[in-house]
């Protein structure tokens, strides 16, 4: 039976559409950036910020609200006056130089191991949202099952390198036990690298005990398997909860994000350059402390950046100054030769709308061009972090894949073959049927799955769906296709037994566990 030309063309279109829409779950490897970093500061200005930060540490000092940390600082010769620690610049720089410049993370699945530092970067989903927008785009409190949904989606998104930890807060579990179930969900539903809860020192120790069950305590002594995050209280304060959690990770040789929490104009001066000088001082003080606890342990220069509306006091996302601060902080982290973290697709909008998209796009472009290594909050963030949207999570993940491709830089591997096709086609022809195009169309230009570039007629024929509808449909489809990367049965039993035991030992209360 002969095949009619129209049928052949239609069959070709259907095949190409299937290729575009069939999900691909294999994680992209570590991003190796091929573009030059944006560096607006001269060498003299970098040194100006550096010296201003060291002046702050020496002359103003940093408060460490923790008796153990104060004794630790005294032990290395710091000038401790009450809770305020004045740090000599030579001491700070001597400690900073022992932080590794690169980190390799080991995932449950070795194929998902990643690296960061220098030109190497990873994308990590958002965390910490007390609300969510679900598969029906309804804003509500999340459950542990909802957290599992996000961990499954993170597992299937190629451009996300981590399942993170509490993407959303599971409100159906008491606060005192929440960290146990969050960690188990991170481990169970994805075999990518993950983050560890640092909500209290005891909670951090529980998380690391669970990591030891999964990876082995001896393995952790020489391999990074989880990341802790410790936020500072800007201006110039580190509290007992964060410092205790930091020590727990440092002692087990696991990386910590040392993250001042910047609300520009509220807890920093209303000046971009001066805000960075303060933030840099705060970050250096915490980075140095990690080396007091354990010399040579990995640590990451961190921060959360926002500017504050002088009209309402609300934090803002996507503003020009946030981009400028990212550029500057990238230069400072490279000055100290340490990996650094920033926040990615942040939005302040109350729903997934144009404001959300523009804010996120502004931030991502700066993040990629600033040379960040640990690119956190890369999927789902909206409403200043108050909710994680499934629709935005899906689209953000695709935007990360687009950013990944851009940041790789120009590819020259097929340049000669592509040039030869110009001679083959000649003036007035087209390249659609050329062998080079047929062999390269899928990888030559990024093909979005959730962005619609069809004609208006085709868009109407497909149901006139906006990107939110398409994203939610894709999320439902992916969840129907999800296959759990099974934990080893004996490891799973040991993890669940640990959770059961600790749940009996820790009183079931809606407060952080500080004592048990």
Secondary structure, 3 states (H helix, E strand, C coil): CCCCHHHHHHHHHHHHHHHHHCCCCCCCCCEECCCCCCCCCCHHHHHHHHHHHHHHHHHHCEEEECHHHHHHHHHCCCEEECCEEECCHHHHHHHHCCCCCCEEECCCCHHHCEEEECCEEEECCCCCECEEECCCCCEEECCHHHHHHHHHHHHHCCCCCECCCCCECCCCCCHHHHHHHHHHHHHHCCCCEEEECCCCHHHHHHHHHHHHHHHCHHHHCCCECEEEEEECECCCEEEHHHHHHHHHHHHCCCCEEEEEEEEECCCCCCCHHHHHHHHHHHHHHHHHHHHHHCCCCCCEEEEEEEEECCCCCCEECCCHHHHHHHHHHHHHHHHHCCCEEEECCCCCCCCCCHHHHHHHHHHHHHHHHHCCCEEECCCCEEHHHCEEEHHHHHHHHHHHHHHHHHHHCCCCCCHHHHHHHHHHHCCCCCCCCCHHHHHHHHHHCCCCCCCCCCCHHHHHHCCCCCHHHHHHHHHHHHHHHCCCCCCCHHHHHHHHHHHHHHHHHCCCCCCCCCCC
